[in-house]
């Protein structure tokens, strides 16, 4: 019986925001929905990206029929270059802009010749294994975003991620409500939906409101205008271009990812501008300040982004000065608030006028608020619902919301999945039946997975209490202490001002080794290592109430 059920497993993105990746499995066929990264929390020291854990798929690569991508944001395409080889290079399906942005990522990893990409057209069904897939347009903060309706032998699954009901989007293409209503008439077995803005009442404002705010700023700003936003927010870049052209300004793109994404969007026709509007950095000197607008990366306070470097007077082409107006057209991702505030403070110190925050209306979310979530539930009327793309509190609040509108007969029809939850569905049946192994897979520099939880925990310990290195030389014949101990401190105490503590630490080591090892002819490095670590850790905690990492170095002479 279980073999005839549809299995749905989130390998990332459930109970968290980011690294979206879903496995849809029936019989011997598997499709993957999205394959994204998550940006590290503040306590993931030195980690660049966090990937979904594909342990569940490693033995099943022969069954993977394809990866279906909804849109071009990093939390949906960013993990493809890192994981696709381990997944057996399945074909990747996406819309034109999505595949354009992904192909650039694959080129950076020298994988473009190994990955087969398949262009999908909205509303045109296509077959992937035993699944019939229909893509339909949904409004988000990047053009060419789609949801997927997947007809499986067990029933219809609707995957609706990162969406809102914007009736006046920048690209003029609102969410395809007609198609969603038609899917509702087909009685979907399960709906998987974004719920991150379930705390917000009413409707998410349209992107058009940002265009109005930009027009007001462009009409009144005395000098240069610098707009910081996500490099992937193509619609926002278009709005800056539109306002700049309306008020006679040239536009310069700053930041490597901003330039790259804009170039791809221009080539594919998703960005439009007069030929003379976009200028290079070296051309700015030919124009007065009131004739220039700059679009740059750095809305999240990233250390090496264009805006952060401008705020630190470290960006070669743009020096912030009084008269500049800086617009932060994004909301800080939770955890980035401190970095963003630092950048804002620096910009103010340099004399710029900074426009930021919800009151300024220079940013709107790409996600649906309560009334939109209710409307989609009324149109689709699914048997089972799996909310995701939100923290656990969002999932709970979504369940409450769905129950208040009577979307399902009881709360058991709303499954609160976490990473690795194995959900099984068949007509009239929907339950979490097991757990796949999932964890955090870290990217640090160019390596994937070398840095695990143990390494991150060590980094946290080093950041908290520092480290102490104890160097000793032991006579291999007698086991006696020949030289040392020498002590080196990093991030624990400043040695010149802590001579007494350092000397007492040396004496503790000396005493431990002399007593225990005196007269013992065998040399046991592992024993001596452990002994030094134990006595020094205990002594330092007693003296300082701190636990630095103790690294013994035992040399045999």
C-alpha positions in Angstrom: 0.0 0.0 0.0 2.8 2.4 1.0 4.3 1.9 -2.4 1.2 3.5 -4.0 1.6 6.6 -1.9 3.1 9.9 -2.9 6.1 10.7 -0.7 7.0 14.4 0.0 10.2 15.3 1.9 11.7 18.7 2.6 15.5 18.5 2.7 15.6 22.2 3.5 13.2 25.2 3.7 10.7 23.7 6.2 10.7 25.4 9.6 13.3 27.8 8.3 13.7 30.6 5.7 16.1 29.6 2.9 17.8 26.5 1.3 14.5 25.4 -0.2 14.6 21.8 -1.5 11.7 19.3 -1.8 11.7 15.7 -2.9 8.6 14.4 -4.5 8.7 10.6 -4.9 6.3 8.1 -6.3 7.3 4.5 -7.0 10.8 4.7 -8.6 10.4 8.3 -9.8 11.8 11.3 -8.0 11.6 15.0 -8.9 13.3 17.7 -6.9 11.6 21.1 -6.4 14.1 24.0 -6.0 17.7 23.6 -4.8 18.7 26.7 -2.8 21.1 27.9 -0.2 20.7 29.6 3.2 22.9 32.4 4.4 24.6 31.6 7.7 23.4 32.7 11.1 25.7 34.9 13.2 26.9 32.0 15.2 28.0 30.0 12.1 31.5 31.5 12.2 33.4 31.6 9.0 30.7 29.8 7.1 29.8 31.3 3.7 26.6 29.3 2.8 24.5 26.5 4.2 23.2 23.8 1.8 20.4 21.2 2.0 21.5 17.8 3.2 21.0 15.3 0.3 21.9 12.1 2.3 18.5 10.7 1.6 19.1 11.0 -2.2 22.6 9.6 -2.4 21.5 6.0 -2.9 18.6 7.0 -5.2 20.4 9.1 -7.9 19.2 6.7 -10.6 15.6 7.6 -9.8 16.0 11.4 -10.0 14.2 12.5 -13.2 14.8 16.2 -12.9 15.1 19.4 -10.8 12.2 21.9 -11.2 13.2 25.5 -10.3 10.5 28.1 -9.5 12.6 31.3 -9.8 16.1 32.8 -9.8 16.7 33.8 -6.1 19.7 32.3 -4.3 17.5 30.4 -1.8 16.0 28.5 -4.8 18.9 28.0 -7.3 22.1 28.7 -5.2 22.8 25.0 -4.2 22.6 23.6 -7.7 26.3 24.1 -8.6 27.3 22.6 -5.3 25.1 19.5 -5.3 24.2 18.6 -8.9 27.3 16.3 -9.4 26.3 14.3 -6.3 22.7 14.1 -7.6 23.9 12.4 -10.8 23.5 15.5 -13.1 19.7 15.3 -13.6 18.2 17.8 -16.1 17.2 21.2 -14.6 13.8 22.7 -15.7 13.2 26.5 -15.4 11.9 29.6 -17.1 14.2 31.8 -19.3 15.4 34.3 -16.7 15.8 31.5 -14.1 17.9 29.4 -16.4 19.8 32.5 -17.5 20.8 33.3 -13.9 21.5 29.6 -13.1 23.7 29.2 -16.2 26.0 32.0 -14.9 26.3 30.2 -11.6 27.2 26.9 -13.5 29.7 28.8 -15.6 31.5 30.0 -12.5 31.8 26.4 -11.3 32.8 25.2 -14.8 29.7 23.0 -15.0 27.8 24.5 -17.9 28.7 21.7 -20.3 27.7 18.9 -17.9 24.2 20.2 -16.9 21.3 19.8 -19.3 18.8 22.6 -18.9 15.2 22.4 -20.2 13.2 25.6 -20.9 9.6 25.4 -19.6 6.6 27.4 -20.9 3.8 28.4 -18.6 0.6 26.4 -18.9 2.2 23.9 -21.3 2.2 20.5 -19.5 5.4 18.4 -19.7 6.3 14.9 -18.5 9.1 14.2 -15.9 9.1 10.5 -15.1 5.6 9.5 -14.0 4.7 13.1 -13.2 2.8 15.5 -15.4 4.0 19.1 -14.6 2.2 22.4 -15.4 4.0 25.7 -14.6 1.9 28.8 -13.9 2.9 32.4 -13.4 3.1 33.9 -9.9 4.0 37.4 -8.9 7.2 37.8 -6.8 10.1 40.3 -6.6 11.8 38.7 -9.6 10.2 38.2 -13.1 9.6 34.7 -14.5 8.5 33.1 -11.2 6.3 30.1 -11.4 4.4 27.7 -9.3 4.1 24.0 -10.2 1.0 21.8 -10.5 2.2 18.2 -10.5 -0.2 15.4 -11.4 0.9 12.2 -9.8 -0.7 8.7 -9.8 -1.9 9.5 -6.2 -3.4 12.9 -6.9 -2.6 16.6 -7.7 0.2 18.4 -5.8 0.4 22.2 -6.0 3.8 23.8 -5.1 3.4 27.5 -4.5 6.5 29.2 -3.2 7.5 32.8 -2.8 4.4 34.4 -4.2 1.9 37.3 -3.7 -1.1 38.7 -5.4 0.3 41.8 -7.0 -2.2 43.2 -9.5 0.2 46.0 -10.7 3.6 44.3 -10.8 6.6 45.9 -12.5 6.6 43.4 -15.4 2.8 43.7 -15.9 2.2 40.0 -15.2 0.1 39.4 -12.1 -0.4 36.0 -10.5 -2.4 33.6 -12.7 -5.5 33.4 -10.6 -7.5 31.9 -13.5 -5.1 28.9 -13.6 -5.2 28.6 -9.7 -9.0 28.5 -9.8 -8.9 25.8 -12.5 -6.5 23.8 -10.3 -9.0 24.2 -7.4 -11.7 22.6 -9.6 -9.4 19.5 -10.0 -9.4 19.0 -6.2 -5.7 19.1 -5.2 -4.6 16.3 -2.9 -1.9 18.6 -1.3 -0.8 22.2 -1.3 2.7 23.2 -0.4 2.8 27.0 0.3 5.0 29.8 1.4 3.7 31.3 4.7 6.5 33.7 5.9 4.2 36.8 6.0 1.3 35.1 7.8 1.8 37.6 10.8 1.0 40.5 8.4 -2.7 41.5 8.2 -4.4 42.5 4.9 -2.5 42.4 1.6 1.1 42.9 0.8 1.5 46.3 -1.0 2.1 46.2 -4.8 5.5 46.8 -6.2 3.9 49.9 -7.8 4.0 51.7 -4.4 7.8 51.5 -4.5 7.8 53.1 -7.9 5.8 56.0 -6.5 8.2 56.4 -3.6 11.2 56.3 -6.0 9.5 59.0 -8.1 9.2 61.3 -5.0 12.8 60.8 -4.1 14.1 61.4 -7.7 12.0 64.5 -7.9 13.5 66.1 -4.8 17.0 64.7 -4.2 19.6 67.4 -4.7 22.6 65.3 -5.6 23.4 61.7 -6.5 20.9 58.9 -5.7 22.3 55.6 -4.5 19.8 52.7 -4.3 20.9 49.5 -2.6 18.9 46.3 -3.2 19.4 42.6 -3.8 21.2 41.9 -7.0 18.5 39.4 -7.9 15.6 41.9 -7.4 15.4 42.6 -11.2 12.0 44.4 -10.8 13.5 46.9 -8.3 16.4 47.6 -10.7 13.8 48.3 -13.5 12.0 50.7 -11.2 15.2 52.7 -10.6 15.8 52.8 -14.3 12.2 54.0 -15.0 12.5 56.8 -12.4 16.0 57.8 -13.6 14.8 58.1 -17.2 11.7 60.1 -16.1 13.9 62.6 -14.2 16.8 62.8 -16.6 19.4 60.8 -14.7 22.0 58.2 -15.9 22.2 54.9 -14.1 25.5 53.2 -13.0 25.4 49.6 -11.7 27.8 48.8 -8.9 28.7 45.4 -7.4 29.8 42.3 -9.3 26.6 40.3 -8.8 24.5 43.4 -9.6 26.3 43.9 -12.9 26.2 40.2 -13.8 22.5 39.8 -13.1 21.5 43.0 -14.9 23.5 42.0 -17.9 21.7 38.6 -18.1 18.3 40.4 -17.6 19.1 42.9 -20.3 20.2 40.2 -22.8 16.9 38.2 -22.1 14.7 41.3 -22.3 13.7 41.4 -18.6 15.3 44.8 -18.1 14.6 47.7 -20.4 16.5 51.0 -20.7 17.3 53.6 -23.4 20.8 53.0 -24.9 22.2 56.1 -23.3 20.8 55.5 -19.7 23.3 52.9 -18.4 26.8 54.3 -18.0 30.1 52.8 -16.8 31.9 54.0 -13.7 34.5 56.1 -15.6 31.8 58.0 -17.4 30.2 59.4 -14.2 32.6 62.4 -14.1 31.1 63.7 -17.3 27.7 64.4 -15.5 26.6 66.6 -12.6 25.6 64.9 -9.4 21.9 65.6 -9.9 22.2 63.6 -13.2 23.4 60.4 -11.6 21.7 57.4 -10.0 23.6 54.3 -8.8 22.1 50.9 -8.2 24.3 48.7 -5.9 24.5 45.6 -3.8 24.8 45.8 0.0 21.2 46.2 1.4 22.1 43.5 4.0 25.4 45.1 5.2 27.5 42.4 3.6 31.2 43.2 4.3 32.5 43.2 0.7 29.4 44.7 -1.0 29.5 47.9 -2.9 27.4 49.9 -0.4 29.5 48.8 2.6 32.7 49.7 0.8 31.2 53.1 0.0 30.3 53.6 3.6 33.9 52.7 4.6 35.4 55.0 1.9 36.8 52.0 0.3 35.0 51.9 -3.1 37.1 53.3 -5.9 34.4 54.8 -8.1 32.0 56.4 -5.6 33.0 58.4 -2.5 30.0 59.3 -0.3 29.6 63.1 0.3 27.1 65.6 1.6 24.2 65.9 -0.9 24.1 62.2 -1.7 20.8 60.4 -1.0 21.1 56.7 -0.2 18.0 54.5 -0.4 18.0 51.0 1.3 15.4 49.2 -0.8 15.2 46.0 1.2 14.3 44.7 4.7 17.2 43.3 6.8 17.1 39.6 6.9 16.9 38.5 10.6 20.4 38.4 12.0 21.7 41.2 9.6 20.2 44.1 11.6 23.5 45.0 13.3 25.5 45.1 10.1 22.9 47.1 8.3 22.7 49.7 11.2 26.5 50.0 11.1 26.3 50.9 7.3 23.5 53.4 7.9 25.5 55.1 10.7 28.6 55.4 8.6 26.6 56.8 5.7 25.1 59.5 7.9 28.6 60.3 9.3 29.8 60.9 5.7 27.0 63.5 5.2 24.5 61.4 3.2 20.7 61.5 3.6 19.7 57.9 4.2 16.1 56.7 3.4 15.3 53.3 4.9 12.6 51.4 7.0 9.0 50.6 6.3 7.7 54.2 6.7 9.8 55.2 3.7 7.8 52.7 1.5 11.0 52.1 -0.6 10.6 48.3 -0.2 7.7 45.8 -0.3 7.9 42.1 0.4 7.6 39.5 -2.3 5.5 37.3 -0.1 1.7 37.0 0.6 0.0 38.5 3.7 -3.1 37.0 5.5 -5.8 38.0 3.0 -3.9 36.6 0.0 -3.2 33.4 1.9 -6.9 33.1 2.6 -7.9 33.8 -1.0 -5.6 31.1 -2.4 -7.0 28.6 0.2 -10.5 29.4 -1.0 -9.6 29.0 -4.7 -7.6 25.7 -4.3 -9.5 23.9 -1.5 -6.8 21.3 -1.1 -7.3 18.1 1.0 -4.0 18.5 2.8 -1.8 21.5 3.3 2.0 21.8 4.1 3.1 25.3 5.0 6.8 26.1 4.6 9.2 29.0 4.0 8.8 30.3 7.5 10.0 29.6 11.0 8.0 27.3 13.3 5.9 30.1 14.6 4.8 31.0 11.1 3.7 27.4 10.5 1.6 27.4 13.7 0.0 30.7 12.8 -0.7 29.5 9.3 -2.4 26.4 10.7 -4.6 28.7 12.8 -5.4 31.0 9.8 -6.3 28.0 7.6 -8.6 26.6 10.4 -10.4 30.0 10.9 -11.4 30.0 7.2 -12.5 26.4 7.3 -10.0 25.4 4.6 -9.7 21.8 5.9 -12.0 19.7 8.2 -9.5 19.5 11.0 -6.0 20.5 12.0 -4.6 17.0 11.2 -5.0 17.9 7.5 -2.3 20.7 8.0 1.1 19.0 8.3 3.8 21.0 10.1 6.9 19.5 8.5 10.5 20.0 9.6 13.7 19.2 7.7 13.6 15.5 6.7 9.9 14.9 7.6 8.7 12.1 5.3 5.1 12.8 4.4 3.0 10.2 2.6 -0.2 11.0 0.7 -2.9 9.1 -1.1 -6.6 9.9 -1.6 -7.9 10.6 1.9 -4.6 9.8 3.6 -1.9 12.3 4.6 0.6 11.8 7.5 4.2 12.3 8.5 5.4 8.7 8.6 9.1 9.0 9.2 12.3 11.2 9.2 15.1 11.3 6.7 18.6 12.2 7.9 19.1 16.0 7.5 21.6 18.4 9.0 23.5 21.6 8.0 26.0 21.2 5.2 28.4 24.1 5.3 30.3 25.8 2.5 33.5 27.4 3.7 35.6 28.9 0.9 35.6 26.4 -1.9 35.0 23.3 0.2 31.6 21.7 0.8 31.1 19.6 4.0 34.6 19.8 5.3 33.4 22.2 8.0 30.9 20.3 10.2 29.1 21.0 13.4 32.2 20.1 15.5 34.4 22.6 13.6 31.7 25.4 14.0 31.5 24.6 17.7 35.3 24.9 18.0 35.1 28.3 16.3 32.4 29.4 18.7 34.6 28.3 21.6 37.6 30.1 20.2 35.5 33.3 19.7 34.1 33.1 23.2 37.2 32.3 25.4 40.2 32.1 23.1 42.9 29.5 23.1 46.0 28.5 25.1 48.8 26.5 23.6 51.1 24.5 26.0 54.4 23.2 24.5 56.5 20.6 26.3 59.4 18.4 25.4 59.5 14.9 27.0 62.5 12.5 27.1 61.2 9.4 25.3 63.4 7.0 27.3 62.5 8.2 30.8 59.2 10.1 30.3 60.8 13.1 32.1 60.0 16.7 31.3 63.1 18.0 29.4 62.0 21.5 28.3 59.1 23.8 28.8 56.3 24.1 29.5 56.0 27.2 27.2 52.6 28.8 27.0 51.1 30.9 24.2 47.8 32.7 24.6 45.5 33.9 21.7 42.2 35.6 22.5 42.3 34.4 26.2 44.6 36.8 28.1 47.1 39.4 27.0 50.3 37.7 28.1 52.4 40.7 29.1 49.7 41.8 31.6 49.0 38.3 32.9 52.5 37.0 33.8 51.4 35.6 37.2 48.6 33.6 35.6 50.9 32.2 32.9 53.6 31.3 35.4 51.0 29.6 37.6 49.8 27.7 34.6 53.3 26.5 33.8 53.8 25.4 37.4 50.5 23.4 37.2 51.8 21.6 34.1 55.2 21.0 35.6 53.7 19.5 38.8 51.3 17.3 36.9 54.0 15.8 34.6 56.7 15.5 37.3 54.4 13.7 39.8 52.7 11.4 37.4 55.5 10.6 35.0 58.5 10.5 37.3 60.2 7.2 37.0 57.9 6.0 34.2 60.2 4.8 31.4 57.4 4.6 28.7 56.6 7.6 26.6 52.8 8.0 26.0 52.0 11.1 24.1 48.2 10.6 24.1 48.3 10.3 27.9 50.4 13.4 28.4 48.2 15.3 25.9 45.1 14.5 27.8 46.7 15.1 31.2 47.9 18.6 30.2 44.5 19.5 28.8 42.7 18.3 31.9 44.8 20.0 34.5 45.2 23.3 32.6 41.4 23.5 31.8 40.6 22.8 35.5 43.2 25.3 36.8 42.1 28.1 34.4 38.4 27.7 35.1 39.1 27.8 38.8 41.2 31.0 38.5 39.3 32.9 35.7 35.9 31.2 35.3 36.6 30.9 31.6 37.2 27.9 29.4 39.7 28.6 26.6 40.5 25.9 24.2 43.7 24.2 25.5 46.0 22.8 22.8 48.9 20.7 24.2 51.9 20.2 21.9 54.1 17.3 23.1 57.5 16.8 21.5 59.5 13.7 21.9 63.3 14.1 22.4 
